[in-house]
Amino acid sequence: MEANRTYPYIKILLNEPYLSLQTPYVPEWVELIRKIPGRKWDSLNKVWLVPAEMQTVLMMCRILEAVPIKISNPELYESYPAMVRLCTPNDFDALKKLDEHLHRKGYSRQTHKAYLGHAERFIRQSILTVEEVSLRELDTYFLGMMKEKHSHAYVNQAISALRFWFKEVLKRSDFPKQWVRPKRNKTLPSVFSEEEVLALLESTSNLKHRLLLTLAYSSGLRVSEVVRLRKGDLDVSRKMIHIRQAKGNKDRYSLMAESVIDLMQQYLGSHVAVDYLFPGGGGDPRTHLTERSAQYIFERAKRKAGIEKKASIHALRHSFATHLLENGTDLRHIQELLGHASLKTTEIYTHVGLKDLKRIQSPLDRLLKK
């Protein structure tokens, strides 16, 4: 493993009935320490004092979980198990290296966030530093995730994240190249009927919300793609939408439905959209609507339409692909519109399309007709 870099850190010592926090002056850290209940500044010794009480220490660990901290008294881990959540200077350095490496590799925002999240969750539950972690600890961690009933896809993502971290970033040669993974769950995507899609869109009176949901369905867009659409991405004359740097850092084109054009012109005539088609809150044209907000808009519309089917906004993309397939569109064309790298990914929609299934008559209906 390459040599660790030097970062400032907070040092915690036992100074009954307090914990002493020795820290360099970092304004952000001072603001965090001030949020700890009962803390006080010892001007004589130039340290912060925090009551060594279980609830206070628990709150302190939550507040300082993203700050590099060195525990001077190892017995504190036994007295206060919550201190396991604190990030040692070496662990902090290892996480910074992961963050930087993900940037250099050009991973997508979603993958970057997911990989860092898995690394941080693992660190917070481990009593070992990254240098001390062995494959056995990782296997125990992954087995625990399975016992906690996490989906196989989620566990597989955790394995990919931690393998990338330890093998590629930290250069741990003592870890194998191939890791044991749980078998992937074979699930089918949630799909709305054409009637349900229409009901969903018609239930939305807000022009901005209706346009967002209409574009997600009519062009088969991911939620991350629809909230980041810019006015310049819309080619009305060609009836095409340019999706830039989507999943896998790939550009692609998708359809622009004729029925969307009038809706879009109404929207642009009554809403200010300087750059992003759906600007974020606060009136800043440099920001876009968040994915969480788009999901909330979808949930509200689904509820108003009386649709009880369990589904996220991504179901509109699934419905777009399924409805195209049911109406005879070639699978390879659907692959291009969705931006799938492999046709195998697109083939899942052959399992949810109803065109051929509707032709099959249940044996019960035949029996009752005799």
C-alpha positions in Angstrom: 0.0 0.0 0.0 1.3 3.5 -0.8 2.4 5.7 2.0 -0.4 7.5 3.8 -0.6 11.3 3.5 -0.7 13.6 6.5 -4.0 15.2 7.3 -5.0 17.3 10.4 -7.1 15.3 12.8 -8.9 15.6 16.2 -7.3 13.7 19.1 -9.6 12.3 21.8 -8.3 11.5 25.3 -10.0 10.4 28.4 -10.0 13.1 31.0 -12.7 12.1 33.5 -15.4 13.1 33.8 -14.8 14.5 30.3 -13.3 13.5 27.0 -10.7 16.0 25.8 -10.8 16.9 22.1 -7.5 18.3 20.9 -7.9 19.9 17.5 -6.2 22.3 15.1 -8.2 25.3 14.2 -10.5 24.1 11.4 -13.6 26.3 11.3 -15.8 23.5 10.0 -14.7 21.3 12.8 -15.3 23.9 15.4 -18.8 24.4 14.2 -19.4 20.7 14.5 -18.0 20.5 18.0 -20.3 23.3 19.1 -23.3 21.1 18.2 -22.3 18.6 20.8 -24.5 19.0 23.9 -22.7 20.0 27.1 -19.4 20.7 25.4 -17.2 23.5 26.7 -13.9 25.2 25.9 -11.0 24.8 28.3 -9.0 28.0 27.6 -6.2 27.0 29.9 -5.4 23.7 28.2 -6.7 24.7 24.8 -9.0 21.7 24.4 -12.7 21.1 24.1 -14.3 19.1 26.9 -17.2 16.8 26.2 -19.1 15.0 29.1 -18.0 11.3 29.1 -21.7 10.2 29.2 -23.1 7.5 26.9 -25.8 9.6 25.2 -23.5 12.6 24.7 -20.7 10.4 23.3 -23.2 8.8 20.9 -24.3 12.2 19.7 -20.6 13.3 19.4 -19.9 10.2 17.2 -22.8 11.0 14.9 -21.7 14.6 14.5 -18.0 13.9 13.9 -18.3 10.7 11.9 -16.8 12.3 8.7 -13.8 13.9 10.5 -10.4 12.2 10.9 -10.1 11.3 14.6 -7.4 9.5 16.7 -8.4 7.8 19.9 -5.6 7.9 22.4 -7.1 5.5 24.9 -8.0 2.2 23.2 -10.2 1.2 26.1 -12.6 3.9 25.0 -13.8 1.6 22.2 -15.0 -0.8 24.9 -16.6 1.8 27.1 -18.2 3.6 24.2 -18.9 1.2 21.2 -20.3 4.1 19.2 -16.7 5.3 18.7 -16.2 2.5 16.1 -18.1 4.9 13.8 -15.3 7.5 14.0 -12.9 7.6 11.1 -9.2 7.2 12.0 -6.6 9.3 10.1 -5.5 6.3 8.1 -9.1 5.4 7.2 -9.8 9.0 6.3 -6.8 8.9 4.0 -7.9 5.7 2.4 -11.4 7.1 1.7 -9.9 10.2 0.2 -7.8 8.0 -2.1 -11.0 6.2 -3.2 -12.8 9.5 -3.9 -9.9 10.8 -6.0 -9.4 7.5 -7.9 -13.1 7.4 -8.8 -12.8 10.9 -10.1 -9.8 10.0 -12.2 -11.5 6.9 -13.6 -14.5 9.1 -14.7 -17.1 6.9 -12.9 -20.7 8.1 -13.1 -22.1 10.2 -10.3 -24.3 7.3 -9.1 -21.4 4.8 -9.1 -19.1 7.3 -7.3 -21.7 8.0 -4.6 -22.5 4.3 -4.2 -18.9 3.1 -3.9 -18.0 5.8 -1.4 -21.1 5.0 0.6 -20.3 1.3 0.8 -16.7 2.1 1.9 -17.9 4.5 4.6 -20.5 2.0 5.9 -17.9 -0.7 6.1 -15.4 1.5 8.0 -18.0 2.7 10.5 -18.9 -0.9 11.6 -15.3 -2.2 11.7 -13.0 -2.0 14.8 -10.0 -2.5 12.4 -8.2 0.0 10.3 -8.0 -0.5 6.6 -4.5 -1.9 7.0 -5.7 -4.5 9.4 -8.7 -5.7 7.4 -8.4 -9.1 5.9 -10.5 -11.1 3.4 -12.0 -12.9 6.4 -13.4 -9.7 7.8 -14.9 -8.7 4.4 -16.5 -12.2 4.0 -18.0 -11.9 7.5 -19.3 -8.4 6.5 -20.9 -9.6 3.3 -22.4 -12.6 5.0 -24.0 -10.3 7.6 -25.5 -8.2 4.7 -27.1 -11.4 3.4 -28.5 -12.3 6.8 -29.9 -8.8 7.1 -31.9 -9.6 3.9 -30.3 -7.0 1.7 -31.0 -7.7 -2.0 -28.4 -9.8 -3.9 -27.9 -6.8 -6.2 -27.0 -4.5 -3.3 -24.6 -7.1 -1.8 -23.0 -7.5 -5.3 -22.5 -3.7 -5.5 -20.9 -3.7 -2.1 -18.5 -6.4 -3.2 -17.6 -4.5 -6.3 -17.1 -1.3 -4.3 -14.9 -2.8 -1.6 -13.0 -5.0 -4.1 -12.2 -1.8 -6.2 -11.1 0.0 -3.0 -8.8 -2.6 -1.6 -7.5 -4.1 -4.8 -7.2 -1.2 -7.2 -6.9 1.8 -5.0 -5.1 0.5 -1.9 -3.1 -2.1 -3.9 -3.8 -4.9 -1.5 -2.0 -7.9 -3.2 -3.2 -10.3 -0.4 -6.7 -10.2 -1.8 -7.8 -12.5 -4.6 -8.8 -11.3 -8.0 -12.1 -13.2 -8.1 -14.5 -12.8 -5.1 -17.5 -15.1 -4.3 -20.7 -13.3 -5.1 -24.4 -14.1 -4.4 -26.5 -15.3 -7.3 -28.4 -12.4 -8.9 -32.1 -12.2 -8.2 -34.2 -12.7 -11.3 -36.8 -10.0 -11.0 -39.0 -8.4 -13.6 -39.4 -4.6 -13.9 -42.6 -2.9 -12.8 -44.6 -1.8 -15.9 -47.7 0.3 -16.1 -50.5 -0.4 -18.6 -51.1 2.3 -21.3 -54.3 3.2 -19.4 -52.4 3.7 -16.2 -49.8 5.9 -17.8 -52.5 8.1 -19.3 -54.2 8.3 -15.9 -51.0 9.2 -14.2 -50.2 12.0 -16.6 -53.7 13.4 -16.6 -53.8 13.5 -12.8 -51.0 16.1 -12.8 -52.3 19.6 -13.2 -48.9 21.4 -12.6 -47.5 22.1 -16.0 -43.8 21.6 -15.0 -44.6 18.3 -13.3 -46.7 17.0 -16.2 -43.9 17.8 -18.7 -41.3 16.1 -16.5 -43.4 12.8 -16.2 -44.4 13.0 -19.9 -40.8 13.2 -21.0 -39.7 10.4 -18.7 -42.3 8.1 -20.3 -42.4 9.3 -23.9 -38.6 9.3 -24.4 -37.7 6.4 -22.0 -35.5 8.6 -19.8 -33.9 7.8 -16.5 -34.7 10.2 -13.7 -31.1 11.3 -13.7 -31.4 12.2 -17.4 -34.8 14.0 -17.3 -33.8 16.3 -14.5 -30.6 17.3 -16.2 -32.1 18.1 -19.6 -31.1 21.4 -21.0 -33.1 23.6 -23.5 -30.3 23.1 -26.0 -30.8 19.3 -25.9 -34.3 19.5 -27.4 -34.3 19.3 -31.3 -37.9 20.1 -32.1 -37.4 20.2 -35.9 -36.0 16.6 -35.8 -38.3 15.5 -32.9 -35.2 14.2 -31.1 -33.8 14.7 -27.6 -30.0 14.6 -27.1 -29.2 12.8 -23.8 -25.6 13.8 -22.8 -23.1 11.8 -20.8 -25.7 9.4 -19.4 -25.0 6.1 -17.7 -21.5 4.9 -18.8 -20.6 8.5 -19.9 -22.4 7.9 -23.2 -24.4 10.3 -25.4 -27.5 9.1 -27.2 -30.6 10.3 -28.9 -34.2 9.4 -28.1 -37.6 10.3 -29.5 -39.5 13.5 -28.8 -43.2 12.7 -29.1 -45.3 15.1 -31.2 -47.7 15.5 -28.3 -44.8 16.8 -26.1 -44.0 19.7 -28.3 -47.2 21.7 -27.5 -46.9 20.9 -23.8 -43.2 22.1 -23.8 -44.1 25.3 -25.6 -46.8 26.0 -23.0 -44.3 25.3 -20.2 -41.6 27.5 -21.7 -44.1 30.3 -22.2 -44.9 30.4 -18.5 -41.7 29.2 -16.8 -38.2 30.7 -16.7 -35.7 28.1 -18.0 -32.4 29.8 -18.9 -30.3 26.6 -19.2 -31.8 23.5 -17.5 -35.3 22.7 -18.6 -36.3 22.0 -15.0 -34.3 24.4 -12.8 -33.9 23.6 -9.1 -35.3 25.5 -6.2 -34.1 29.0 -5.2 -34.3 30.4 -8.7 -30.7 29.5 -9.6 -30.6 28.7 -13.3 -27.3 26.9 -12.8 -28.9 24.1 -10.8 -31.4 21.5 -11.8 -34.3 19.8 -10.1 -33.1 17.0 -7.8 -33.9 13.4 -8.5 -35.5 13.1 -5.1 -37.9 15.9 -6.1 -38.8 14.2 -9.3 -39.5 11.0 -7.4 -41.8 12.9 -5.1 -43.6 14.4 -8.1 -44.1 10.9 -9.5 -45.3 9.5 -6.2 -47.9 12.3 -5.8 -49.2 11.7 -9.3 -49.4 8.0 -8.8 -51.4 8.5 -5.6 -53.8 11.0 -7.3 -54.3 8.6 -10.2 -55.3 5.8 -7.7 -52.5 3.5 -8.9 -51.5 1.1 -6.1 -48.9 -0.8 -8.0 -45.5 -0.6 -6.2 -43.2 1.3 -8.6 -40.7 4.2 -8.7 -40.5 6.8 -11.5 -38.1 4.4 -13.3 -41.3 2.4 -14.1 -42.1 5.0 -16.8 -38.9 4.1 -18.6 -39.8 0.4 -18.3 -43.3 1.1 -19.6 -41.9 3.0 -22.6 -39.7 0.1 -23.6 -42.5 -2.5 -23.0 -45.1 -0.6 -24.9 -42.8 -0.1 -27.9 -42.1 -3.8 -27.9 -45.8 -4.7 -27.7 -46.5 -2.5 -30.7 -43.9 -4.2 -32.8 -40.8 -2.0 -32.5 -37.6 -4.0 -33.1 -35.7 -4.9 -29.9 -32.4 -3.4 -31.3 -34.1 -0.1 -31.9 -35.3 -0.1 -28.3 -31.8 -0.9 -27.2 -30.5 2.2 -28.9 -33.2 4.4 -27.5 -32.6 3.2 -24.0 -28.8 3.4 -24.3 -28.2 -0.2 -23.3 -24.7 -1.4 -24.0 -25.9 -5.0 -24.3 -29.0 -6.4 -26.0 -29.3 -8.9 -23.1 -30.2 -6.0 -20.9 -33.0 -5.0 -23.3 -34.3 -8.6 -23.6 -35.8 -8.4 -20.2 -38.7 -6.6 -21.7 -39.6 -9.7 -23.7 -40.6 -11.2 -20.4 -43.0 -8.5 -19.5 -44.7 -7.7 -22.8 -48.3 -8.9 -23.1 -48.7 -8.9 -26.9 -48.2 -12.7 -27.3 -49.4 -13.7 -23.8 -52.8 -12.1 -24.5 -53.3 -14.6 -27.4 -53.1 -17.6 -25.0 -56.3 -18.7 -23.5 -56.4 -20.1 -19.9 -57.4 -23.8 -19.8 -60.1 -22.8 -17.2 -61.8 -20.6 -19.8 -61.9 -23.4 -22.3 -63.3 -25.9 -19.7 -66.1 -23.5 -18.7 -67.1 -22.9 -22.3 -67.7 -26.7 -22.9 
